[in-house]
Amino acid sequence: MTKIKIILCCLFTFFSLSVLAQKEGLRFFRGSWLKAIEEAKKSKKLIFVNVYTDWSESSQRMKEEIFPLKMVGDKYNAQFINYRVDGDWQEGESFNNRYQVEVYPTYLYINGDGVVVYRSSGYREDPLWFISLADTALYIHEARQAMPAWQASYPDRKNDKEFVREYLNRLIIFEMPSDTINMVRDQFFSQLSPSELKDTATASVLLKSLITVTSPAFEHIMANQAFYKGFAPELSLTLGSVIINSIMKATASPDDDLFRKADAFSSKLEDPLPRYPYLVFLYRNEYYLATKQIQRMIDRSPVFMDSICRIGEEGFRLRDQQLFEQIMRPYTSGEQDSTQVEDFPYLKESARSYYSKYTASVMNKAASLFLQHATDVKDLRKACVWAARSVDMDMYNYAYYTTLSQLYAKVGMRREAVSTMEAAISLAKQQRVPETILSIYKDALKAL
């Protein structure tokens, strides 16, 4: 009898602890979505929505390891109306369509009007990460509500550096008009002393506010890349994006002054990402085409293209491996869940030769531009070299063969043009391309 009492006592303790853990952890709203919206409007709280599936390992780990924790419950139960949606059921379909849910779990922080304030996804074993999502959502929500007051206060407080720094940060978060961001940032930057420019919070806001290269703040950051890199690991990506965005904006205008500034800065970026030089090259050519500077494009392209041709097979192999490791790092480190990526094995295999195949596409694009615009045989022969290299680097891309074939024809190499077009047709048939494309290639072959 005593043994039975002990067993019953242990069972009672076990179930009591389980119930207690459930009470201490994150508690989900039991009513309908409409009721949750009503409650959010009445309480002026955000709704935290966990969109999950039973087959998602990350969803299950969040449910078992993170949601039951007291620290998570203390935060989310007090600050949010917590709601869960099974992505595989009818309500999940509605959420997926309305809020563009593509991975599980997805976390939506939604206001009483049904508008997403903040979103995130995935799993991490550190509960502080999940709590930081809540803090970010609450900050954005509160900042959005207070924005009219900040806008009204700016004219009288534009010399208050702390106020302006926070105001600039809010302008960036809410993606306010670029003219407004530029004006506030440049006025703020003009007040800063050398020591204030080294404050990491200030420097971070300046970095996030950059839109084009026509800013004293951009010039300062470009001149001090070593300092900024110490706390901004994605500095090269950010600055490179500003330079490329400036070239694109100059092309759309067109704006020769903006283009010249961006072009001058393009070679001063330290430790650029692998695709950066190629993107600068491509968008620079777009600018020349838009401004009818065809000869300028023809004169400048060979310098860059020849530098690519000098990269040997071993050089491309090493670059492919480096980029592959970079692409896979979020998955190998556990930051992202590969099981949530559709056809991940194909993505992984493709990533092994991403650099060389991307290079091939750039070389073929340059060759195509020469095919369309160059008239001098010497220039066309250079383009033949680039097109032939693109075929060597991505031999299953039948479109590259057609560019090479047409270039061969233009420089009088008819036999090579015919055999290359035949190879393009053969590859296209193997890959079962539409008959309309095949007929175009066949007509091109007859014309040769």
C-alpha positions in Angstrom: 0.0 0.0 0.0 2.9 2.3 0.9 4.4 1.7 -2.6 1.2 2.5 -4.3 1.0 5.8 -2.4 4.5 6.7 -3.4 3.8 5.9 -7.0 0.6 8.0 -7.0 2.4 10.8 -5.3 5.1 10.8 -7.9 2.5 10.7 -10.7 0.6 13.6 -9.1 3.8 15.6 -8.8 4.7 14.9 -12.4 1.3 16.0 -13.8 1.3 19.0 -11.5 4.6 20.1 -12.8 3.4 19.6 -16.4 0.3 21.8 -15.8 2.4 24.4 -14.0 4.9 24.5 -16.9 2.0 25.0 -19.3 0.7 27.9 -17.2 4.1 29.4 -16.9 4.8 29.1 -20.6 3.3 30.9 -23.6 -0.6 30.6 -23.6 -2.5 30.8 -26.8 -5.9 32.5 -27.3 -8.7 30.0 -27.5 -11.2 32.1 -29.5 -11.5 32.7 -33.3 -9.4 35.0 -35.3 -12.2 37.6 -35.4 -12.4 37.5 -31.6 -8.6 37.9 -31.4 -8.8 41.0 -33.6 -11.6 42.4 -31.3 -9.5 41.7 -28.2 -6.5 43.4 -29.8 -8.5 46.5 -30.6 -10.0 46.6 -27.1 -6.7 46.0 -25.2 -4.5 47.9 -27.8 -2.1 44.9 -27.8 -0.5 43.2 -30.8 -1.4 39.7 -31.8 1.4 37.3 -31.9 0.6 34.6 -34.5 2.6 31.4 -34.7 2.0 29.8 -38.1 3.2 26.2 -37.8 2.8 22.7 -39.2 3.0 19.3 -37.5 5.6 18.1 -40.1 8.0 21.0 -39.6 10.8 20.0 -37.2 11.5 23.7 -36.4 7.8 24.2 -35.5 7.8 21.2 -33.2 11.1 22.3 -31.5 9.6 25.7 -30.8 6.5 24.1 -29.3 8.5 21.7 -27.1 11.6 23.7 -26.1 10.8 27.5 -26.3 7.1 28.1 -25.8 6.9 26.2 -22.4 9.6 28.4 -20.8 8.6 30.8 -18.0 10.6 33.7 -19.4 8.9 33.4 -22.7 5.5 33.1 -21.1 6.2 36.2 -18.9 7.0 38.2 -22.0 4.4 37.1 -24.5 1.4 36.5 -22.1 1.7 40.1 -20.7 2.4 41.9 -24.0 0.5 40.0 -26.7 -2.6 38.1 -27.6 -1.0 34.8 -28.7 -2.7 33.0 -31.5 -1.7 29.9 -33.5 -2.5 28.7 -37.0 -1.9 25.3 -38.5 -0.6 26.1 -42.0 -2.0 22.9 -43.4 -5.6 23.6 -42.5 -8.1 25.9 -44.1 -7.4 28.9 -41.8 -3.7 28.3 -42.5 -4.4 28.6 -46.3 -6.0 32.0 -45.7 -3.1 33.2 -43.6 -0.5 31.9 -46.1 -2.2 33.8 -48.9 -2.9 37.0 -47.0 0.4 37.3 -45.2 2.7 35.6 -47.7 3.7 32.8 -45.4 6.2 30.6 -47.2 8.2 28.8 -44.4 7.3 27.2 -41.1 7.2 28.3 -38.4 6.5 31.9 -39.4 5.9 34.5 -36.6 3.6 37.4 -37.4 3.1 40.4 -35.1 -0.2 42.0 -36.2 -2.1 45.0 -34.9 -5.8 45.4 -34.3 -6.4 46.4 -37.9 -5.0 43.1 -39.2 -1.7 44.8 -40.4 1.6 43.1 -40.0 3.9 45.2 -37.8 6.8 42.8 -37.8 7.6 39.2 -39.0 10.2 36.6 -38.5 10.6 32.8 -38.9 12.7 29.7 -37.9 14.0 28.2 -34.8 16.9 28.9 -32.5 17.6 27.1 -29.2 18.3 30.4 -27.4 15.0 31.7 -26.0 16.5 35.3 -25.8 16.4 35.4 -29.6 12.6 34.7 -29.5 12.2 37.4 -26.8 14.2 39.8 -28.9 11.6 39.4 -31.7 8.9 40.5 -29.3 11.0 43.6 -28.2 11.5 44.5 -31.9 7.8 44.2 -32.7 6.8 46.2 -29.7 9.4 48.9 -30.5 8.2 49.2 -34.1 4.5 49.3 -33.0 5.1 52.0 -30.5 7.3 54.0 -32.8 4.7 53.9 -35.6 2.0 55.2 -33.2 4.3 58.0 -32.0 5.6 59.0 -35.5 3.2 62.0 -36.0 4.5 63.6 -32.8 8.1 63.1 -33.8 7.5 64.7 -37.2 5.8 67.7 -35.5 8.7 68.1 -33.1 11.6 67.9 -35.6 11.6 71.6 -36.7 12.1 72.8 -33.1 14.4 70.0 -32.1 16.6 69.5 -35.1 19.7 70.6 -33.1 19.0 68.0 -30.4 21.4 65.3 -31.6 19.9 62.5 -29.5 16.4 63.4 -30.7 17.5 63.6 -34.4 19.4 60.3 -34.3 16.3 58.5 -33.0 14.0 60.3 -35.4 16.3 59.3 -38.3 16.2 55.7 -37.2 12.4 55.8 -37.2 12.3 57.4 -40.7 14.4 54.4 -41.9 12.3 51.8 -40.1 9.1 53.1 -41.7 10.7 53.6 -45.1 9.7 57.3 -45.3 10.4 59.2 -48.6 14.1 59.2 -49.5 14.2 63.0 -49.7 13.1 63.3 -46.1 15.7 60.7 -45.0 18.4 62.4 -46.9 17.6 65.9 -45.5 17.5 64.7 -41.9 20.6 62.6 -42.2 22.7 65.3 -43.8 21.6 67.9 -41.3 22.4 65.5 -38.5 25.8 64.5 -40.0 26.8 68.2 -40.3 26.5 68.6 -36.5 28.6 65.6 -35.5 32.1 65.9 -34.1 34.9 63.4 -35.0 34.4 61.7 -31.6 30.6 61.5 -32.1 31.1 59.9 -35.6 32.9 57.1 -33.8 29.9 56.3 -31.6 28.7 52.9 -32.9 25.0 53.8 -32.4 25.3 57.0 -34.4 27.5 55.3 -37.1 25.0 52.5 -37.4 22.1 54.9 -38.1 24.1 56.8 -40.6 25.0 53.6 -42.4 21.4 52.4 -42.6 20.3 55.8 -43.9 22.4 55.8 -47.1 20.5 55.7 -50.3 22.9 57.2 -52.9 26.6 58.2 -53.1 25.7 62.0 -53.1 26.0 62.4 -49.3 28.8 63.7 -47.1 28.0 60.8 -44.8 28.6 58.3 -47.6 32.0 59.9 -48.4 33.0 59.8 -44.7 32.1 56.1 -44.4 33.9 55.2 -47.6 37.0 56.9 -46.3 36.7 55.1 -43.0 35.7 51.6 -44.0 38.2 49.9 -41.6 36.5 51.5 -38.6 32.9 50.7 -39.8 33.8 47.1 -40.6 34.6 46.6 -36.9 30.9 46.6 -36.0 29.2 46.3 -39.3 30.1 42.9 -40.8 27.9 43.5 -43.9 29.5 46.8 -44.6 30.7 45.8 -48.1 27.2 44.6 -49.0 25.6 47.9 -47.8 28.1 50.2 -49.5 28.1 48.1 -52.7 24.3 48.3 -52.8 24.4 52.1 -52.4 26.9 52.4 -55.3 24.9 50.1 -57.6 21.6 51.8 -56.6 23.2 55.1 -57.6 24.2 53.8 -61.0 20.7 52.5 -61.6 19.2 55.8 -60.5 21.5 57.7 -62.8 20.5 55.5 -65.7 16.8 56.1 -65.0 17.2 59.9 -64.9 19.7 60.0 -66.7 22.0 61.9 -64.4 25.6 62.1 -65.5 26.9 63.8 -62.3 25.5 61.0 -60.2 26.8 58.3 -62.5 30.4 59.8 -62.5 30.4 59.9 -58.7 29.1 56.4 -58.3 31.6 55.1 -61.0 34.5 56.8 -59.2 33.5 55.2 -55.8 32.9 51.8 -57.4 36.6 50.9 -57.4 37.2 52.1 -53.8 35.0 49.5 -52.0 37.2 47.3 -49.8 36.6 43.5 -49.7 33.6 43.5 -52.1 31.4 40.5 -52.4 32.0 38.1 -55.3 29.1 39.4 -57.5 29.8 43.1 -56.9 32.4 43.8 -59.7 30.1 42.0 -62.2 27.1 44.0 -61.2 29.0 47.3 -61.5 30.1 46.3 -65.0 26.6 45.3 -66.1 24.8 48.4 -64.8 27.6 50.7 -66.1 26.9 49.3 -69.5 23.2 49.9 -69.0 24.0 53.5 -68.3 26.1 53.8 -71.5 23.3 52.3 -73.6 20.6 54.5 -72.0 22.8 57.6 -72.7 23.8 56.5 -76.2 27.5 56.2 -75.3 27.9 53.0 -77.3 31.5 53.6 -78.2 32.3 54.3 -74.5 30.8 50.9 -73.7 32.8 49.2 -76.4 36.1 50.9 -75.3 35.7 50.1 -71.6 34.3 46.6 -71.7 37.5 44.7 -72.8 39.4 45.8 -69.7 37.0 44.1 -67.4 36.3 41.1 -69.6 40.0 40.4 -70.2 40.6 40.4 -66.4 37.9 37.6 -66.2 39.5 35.6 -69.0 42.8 35.6 -67.1 41.2 33.7 -64.2 42.2 30.1 -64.7 40.3 27.0 -64.1 41.8 26.6 -60.6 40.9 30.2 -59.8 37.2 29.6 -60.6 37.2 26.3 -58.7 38.4 28.1 -55.6 35.9 30.9 -56.0 33.1 28.4 -56.5 34.1 26.7 -53.3 34.3 30.0 -51.3 30.9 31.1 -52.5 29.4 27.7 -51.9 30.5 27.8 -48.3 29.1 31.3 -47.9 25.7 30.3 -49.3 25.5 27.2 -47.1 26.8 28.9 -43.9 23.3 29.8 -42.6 22.2 26.2 -43.0 25.4 24.6 -41.6 25.4 26.9 -38.6 21.8 26.2 -37.8 20.6 29.8 -38.4 18.2 28.5 -41.1 16.4 25.2 -41.5 17.2 23.5 -44.8 14.1 21.3 -44.5 12.0 24.5 -44.9 13.6 25.2 -48.3 11.8 23.7 -51.3 14.1 21.3 -53.3 17.1 22.1 -51.1 19.3 19.3 -52.5 19.0 21.0 -56.0 19.8 24.4 -54.5 22.8 22.9 -52.7 24.1 21.2 -55.9 23.6 24.4 -58.0 25.5 26.4 -55.4 28.6 24.4 -56.0 29.2 26.1 -59.4 27.3 29.3 -58.8 30.3 31.7 -59.2 31.5 30.2 -62.5 28.0 30.0 -63.9 27.2 33.6 -62.9 30.5 34.6 -64.6 29.5 32.8 -67.7 26.2 34.7 -67.8 28.0 38.0 -67.5 30.5 37.1 -70.3 27.6 36.0 -72.6 25.7 39.3 -71.8 28.8 41.3 -72.7 29.2 39.3 -75.9 25.6 39.8 -76.8 25.9 43.6 -76.4 28.9 43.6 -78.8 26.9 41.4 -81.2 24.2 44.1 -81.2 26.3 47.2 -81.2 29.9 46.6 -82.3 30.8 47.0 -86.0 34.6 46.7 -86.0 35.7 43.1 -86.7 38.4 43.4 -84.0 35.8 44.2 -81.4 33.6 41.3 -82.6 36.5 38.9 -82.4 37.0 39.9 -78.8 33.3 39.1 -78.2 33.8 35.7 -79.8 36.4 34.9 -77.1 34.0 35.9 -74.3 31.1 34.0 -75.8 33.3 30.9 -76.3 34.4 31.1 -72.7 30.8 31.3 -71.5 30.1 28.1 -73.4 33.1 26.4 -71.8 32.0 27.4 -68.3 28.3 26.5 -68.7 28.2 24.0 -71.5 24.5 23.0 -71.0 23.1 26.5 -71.6 22.0 26.2 -75.2 21.3 30.0 -75.4 25.0 30.7 -75.0 25.8 28.7 -78.1 23.4 30.9 -80.2 25.3 34.0 -79.2 28.6 32.5 -80.2 27.2 31.2 -83.5 26.0 34.6 -84.5 29.3 36.2 -83.6 31.2 33.6 -85.6 28.9 34.4 -88.6 29.6 38.2 -88.2 33.4 37.7 -88.4 33.1 35.3 -91.3 33.7 32.0 -89.5 30.7 30.3 -91.3 31.8 26.7 -90.5 32.2 27.4 -86.8 28.9 29.3 -86.8 27.0 26.3 -88.3 28.5 23.7 -86.0 27.8 25.9 -82.9 24.2 26.5 -83.9 23.7 22.7 -84.5 25.0 22.1 -81.0 22.5 24.7 -79.6 19.6 22.9 -81.4 20.8 19.5 -80.1 21.0 20.8 -76.5 17.6 22.5 -76.8 16.0 19.3 -78.0 17.5 17.3 -75.1 16.1 19.9 -72.7 12.7 19.7 -74.4 12.4 23.5 -75.0 9.2 24.7 -76.7 8.9 24.1 -80.4 8.7 27.9 -81.1 12.2 28.4 -79.8 13.5 25.4 -81.8 12.0 26.8 -85.0 13.8 30.1 -84.4 17.1 28.3 -84.0 16.4 26.1 -87.1 15.6 29.2 -89.2 18.9 30.8 -87.9 20.8 27.7 -89.0 19.2 27.8 -92.5 20.3 31.5 -92.8 23.9 30.5 -92.2 
